[in-house]
Amino acid sequence: MRKILMASAALSLMAVAAACSGGEKAAPDAASSGAPASVETGAVAADRDHLEAMRAEIAVVDMHPDVSFLTPEEREVVNLLNKAANLMSEIYLRQVSAENPATRDEIAASDSPDKALLLDLFDLHFGPWDTLDHNKPFWGDKPLPDGAGFYPADMTKEDFDAWIAAHPEDEAAFKSGYTVISHTPTGGLEAVPYSEHYREWLEPAAALLREAAAITTNESLKKFLTLRADAFLSDDYYESEMAWMDLDGPIEVAIGPYEVYTDGLFGLKTAYEAFITVKNPEESAALD
C-alpha cells in the first residue's frame, strides 16, 4: 500500500565544501561532523542533518475516528481487510525494488548511528530513495531504476522493444498491467503473471477477503470481496472492478493493483495498494 507523504517543500541535496587550513588536523568522525556515515556494509548514508530534514517533511497524523456506529460484524470485516491491506504493502515494497527487503536488512544490520532514523525513512518511502526529492538515494548510491521492480534493472526500452519485435506472440503479456518482466535462465525475457510472482502474499490476501465476504451481510460488499479474491489468483480484475462500482454501506474498500505511476519506464505496470474507509451514515446524511 503506497503511503501518502505530506511535504512542506522538496528538499534539495546540498554539498558543503570545507576550507583547507594550513595545519594538519585529525578527521572528525561522521557522527560528530554530520558527514555521511560509512558503515560496515560499505554503504554510505546521507548525513544526519539531511535525514532529519527529510523526516521533518513528513507529517504522521494520529487519527482516532469515532467508529461506534459500526456493528460487531462490520468491525470484524474491517479488521480482516486491514490485514489484507498490510499484505499489499509487502507486495508494493517489492514492486518498487526487488532488492528492498535485503536493503532494509542491510540497514538494520549496519553500525550506523542513524540506524533508527534510516529505517523509519525507509519504511515511509518504501525504499532507500527520497520520493519527495526526485528519488535521490539516502542509503547507498544506487539509483532507482526507471522501471522500478517491474523489469530487470539492466533492461532498457530498446531491449524490451527488440524482444517483442523478435517474439510478437509475447507482446500482450509483456504489455499487460499484471505481469513482471524477468530474465530467464538462458538470458532471455519472460512475463510472469502477478498471481504467480506475488503468490506468497496474494494467496493469504485472497483468503482474508473470502473470510470477510463470508462474515458480511452486505451483499454488494460480499460480491466485491469474493470477486476480488478470485482476481488475486487469476489476474482478471474486470468483474471485480464492476462490482466495486456497486458498493454501498458503511465500509468502502479499494484493494489491488491500480495506478501505473511507479512504472517510470513505460507506465504499464499497475502497483498494489489499499484504502479501507468507513462512512458515518449520520454525518454522510448531513451532506445531502
N, C-alpha and C positions, 0 to 999 in steps of 0.2 A: 504494500500500500504506500503510495507516494505521500509524503508529508508536505503540508503547505508551510513554507517558511516565510515569516513576516520580516521584511528587511526595511531598515530606515534608509539605507543607501548602499550602493555597491561599494565594496571595499577594494581599493587598488593596492597591489603589492608595491612596496617602496624599497629601493636599495639605499642603504646608508653607508656612505664612504667615511672611513676613519682617517684622520690626518696622521701623517707619519711624524714621529718625533725623533730627535737626534739620538736619544738613549735607547738601549735595548730593554724591553720590558717583557715579563712573562705573559704569555697569552692567557686571558681570563677564561674561566670555564663557561660553558654555554649557559648554565642555569643562572649565573650571576650577571652575564653580559647581555642576555637577550638574544644572543646569536643562535642560529639554527642548531638544534641538538642532534649530534651524530650518535646513534645508538648502536648497540652491539650487533644488530642485524645488518648494519651497513646502510640502512635507510636514513634519510635526513628529514626531520620535522621542521615546519616553519617555526619561527621564534615565538616565544610566549606572548609577547605584546600583540603580534598578529593573530595568534589563536584566540586570545581574549577579545580582540576587536571583532573577529568573526562571530564568536559566541554571543557578543552583545547585540548583534544584528538580528538575532532570532528570538522572538518572544514565545515563551511557552505559557499558554493560558490554562490555568487550572479551573475546570468548569464543574459546577455542581448543579446540574439541571434538576428540576422537580419532575420526577417520573412516577409520582404517586398514582397517576391516572392509569398506569399500565396494570393489567391483570397479572396474577402469578404465571399464567400461561405465556403471556406476552414477554414477561421478564425472562422466562426460561429460553424463549426463542431468541431474544436479543443477546443473551449470554452465549448461546451457541453460534450466532452469527459473528460475534466479536472474536471467537476462537477461529472461525474460518477466515476472518479478515486478517488475523495475525499471520496466517499461512500465506496470504497474498504478499505480505511484506517480505517473507522469506524468498518468494519467487522473484519479486522485483529487485531485491538485493543482488541476485544473480543475473538478472536481466541488465542491470547497469554494468556489471562486470563479473564474469565467471570467477575471477580471482578475488573478489571481495571477501568471502569468508576467510581465505588464507591470509589476506592482508590484515583483517581485523585481528586474527590470531597473532600475527607478527607484532602488531602494536601492543597487544596485551602481554606478550612475552618480552617486550623490549625493556630497557632500563631507563627509558626517557622520564625525566622528572615531570613531564606534562602528560603522562600516560592517560590519566583520568579525563583530562580535557580533550585529548585527541580521540579517545573512544566516544565521548559524548558527541563531538562534532562528526565523527564517522557515522554514528547512528542517525544523527539528524539529516546528514547529506546523503545517506545510503552509499557511502564510499569515501575514499580519501581525496575527493575533489570538491572544491568550493563552488556549489551550484549557484551562488549569488555573485560570483566573480569569474565568469567565463570558464568554469570548471578547472581552475588552476589547482594543482595538487598541493595539499598541506602536509602530506606524508609521502616521502619518496619523490621521485621526479618523473614518473611515468605519466604521460598524458592520457586522458580518457579517449579511447578510440571513438571516432565519429559513429561507428556502428554499435557502440556500447557492447553488450554481451550477446547481441543477436547474430553476429557474424564472427568469423575468425579475426583476431586483432590485426593480422597481416594481410587480410583480404582487401583489395581495392575495388572501386566501382568497375574498373576495367576487367578485373578478374571475374567479377560477378556476371557482367555482360558477356564476356567471352565464353563463360561456361554455358550460359543459356543459348548463345549462338551455336555452340557445338552440340548442345543437348536440348533442343527445343521442347522435348517432352517433359522437361523439368521446370519449365517456365512458371506454370500455375503454382506449383508447390513452393518454388523459390520466392515468388512474389506474394505468397499468402501472408496474411497478417498473423497467422497462427503457427508459424514454423521458425525454428532456429537453424541457421546455416552453419554446418560444421565440416571440418576436414574428415575425409575417410582415411582408413589405414593405408590406402595406396596413394594418398596425396591428392585425391580429387575432392569434390564438394558434394554435400548432400543436404537435403532439407529434412529436419527431424520435427515431427509434429509436437506442439506444445504438450499434448496429452501424454506423450512418451518422455519428452525431455524433462518435464517438471512433474512427473508422476509421483515422486516422493511426497509432494505437497498437495497435488490436486486430488489424489485419491482420498486422503483424510479430510480435505475440504469438502469434497462431494459427500462423504459420509455425514459430516456435520450438517450440511444443507438438508440432506434427506431426514436426519433426525429432527431438525427444526420443522420440516414440512409435515412430519408425522404428528407433531405436537400442535401446530397452529390449527385453529378452526376457521381462519380467514382463507377462503377458497382461492382468492387471487394470489395471495402470498404463497399458499401451498403449491399452486400451479407453477409459479415462477421458480421457487426453490427447487422443485423436482426437475424442471426442465434445465435449470442452470447446473444442477448436479450432473445431469446427463451430458451437458455440453462440456463440462470439465474433462470428461473422459472420451469425448468424440470429436472435439474441436468444431462442432457445428452449433453456432450460437444464435442462429436466426430465430428459431421458435421461442427461445427464452427471452430474446430481445423484444419480441412481440408481446410476450406475456408480461414483461416488465412495464410496458406502457399501460397495462390494465390494472396495475397495483392500486389498491385502496386500503384504508385503515390507518392505524397509528404508526405502523412500522414501515419505513421505506428503506430499501437496501439496493445499492449498486455494488456488484462484486464480480470481478472477472477482468479480462483483457479489453481495454478501451482505447486510450489515446496512443498516438504514434510519435509523440514529441521526443521520446528518449532515443529513437532511431534517427540519429543525425546523418546517417549515410544515405538512406533512401526515403525515410518517412513511411515505411511499410509495416513494420512490426509493432504490434499492439503490446502495451505494458499492463501488467496486472495491478489492480488497485481495489479498494473497497471503501464505501461510505455507508455507515449504519446510522440512520437517524430515526427519531421518534417524533410524532406530531401530537401536540396537545390539542385535543378536539375543541375545548372551550376557547383557547387562545386563537385557534385557527378560525373558528366561527366568528370571532370578533372582527376578523379581517374581511369578512364577506360584505 
